[in-house]
Amino acid sequence: MARMVQCVKLGQELEGLERPTYPGELGKRIYENVSKEAWQQWLGHQTMLINEYRLSPVDPKARKFLEAEMEKFFFGGGSAPPPDFQPGD
């Protein structure tokens, strides 16, 4: 049986992640409060941020930026796309 969580992002009880997907305290909060569906939304948003800001995931400053955006995406007011971002068709 799937593990269910009250998803903080989508506001309903949904299937939770199978295992923690991020280390530390933030990873624990995500595991306990974020659904699989919301995590997939974050992965898409994170990819957009990496591409639009031309971030290198191995750069410590880029990782810190992405972690801050992840925190906002799930537990804050949301993570906004870059000001000049135009979604594709």
C-alpha positions in Angstrom: 0.0 0.0 0.0 1.3 3.4 -0.9 2.3 5.9 1.8 0.0 8.9 1.8 0.9 12.5 2.8 -1.1 15.7 3.2 0.7 17.5 0.4 1.6 21.1 1.3 2.0 22.1 -2.4 -1.2 20.6 -3.8 -3.4 20.8 -0.6 -4.7 17.3 -0.6 -3.9 13.8 0.6 -1.8 12.1 -2.2 0.7 9.4 -2.6 4.0 10.3 -0.9 7.5 9.8 -2.0 8.9 6.3 -1.6 12.1 7.5 0.0 13.7 10.8 0.9 14.9 12.6 -2.3 17.0 15.3 -0.7 19.4 15.3 2.3 19.1 17.0 5.6 16.3 18.7 7.4 14.8 20.1 4.1 14.8 16.6 2.7 13.0 15.2 5.8 10.3 18.0 5.5 9.9 17.2 1.8 9.6 13.5 2.5 7.0 14.0 5.2 4.9 16.7 3.4 5.3 16.5 -0.3 3.5 14.2 -2.7 5.1 12.3 -5.7 3.1 14.6 -8.0 4.4 17.8 -6.4 7.9 16.4 -6.5 7.6 15.9 -10.2 6.4 19.4 -10.6 9.5 20.6 -8.7 11.8 18.6 -11.0 10.3 20.3 -14.0 10.6 23.7 -12.4 14.1 23.0 -11.3 15.1 22.0 -14.9 13.6 25.3 -16.1 15.6 27.2 -13.5 18.9 25.4 -14.4 18.3 26.1 -18.1 17.2 29.7 -17.9 19.8 30.8 -15.4 22.4 28.5 -17.0 23.3 27.0 -13.7 25.8 24.2 -13.1 24.6 21.7 -10.5 28.2 21.2 -9.3 28.6 24.9 -8.5 28.0 25.4 -4.7 26.3 28.8 -5.3 23.9 27.2 -7.8 23.1 24.4 -5.4 22.4 26.9 -2.7 20.2 28.9 -5.0 18.3 25.8 -6.1 17.8 24.7 -2.5 16.4 28.1 -1.6 14.0 27.9 -4.6 13.0 24.4 -3.5 12.2 25.7 0.0 10.1 28.5 -1.5 8.4 26.2 -4.0 7.1 23.8 -1.4 6.9 25.8 1.9 7.0 29.5 0.9 5.1 31.6 -1.6 6.3 29.6 -4.5 9.4 29.8 -6.8 8.9 32.2 -9.7 10.4 31.7 -13.1 13.0 34.2 -14.3 11.4 37.6 -15.3 11.9 37.1 -19.0 11.0 33.4 -19.1 8.6 32.5 -22.0 7.2 29.0 -21.7 7.4 27.0 -25.0 4.3 25.6 -26.7 
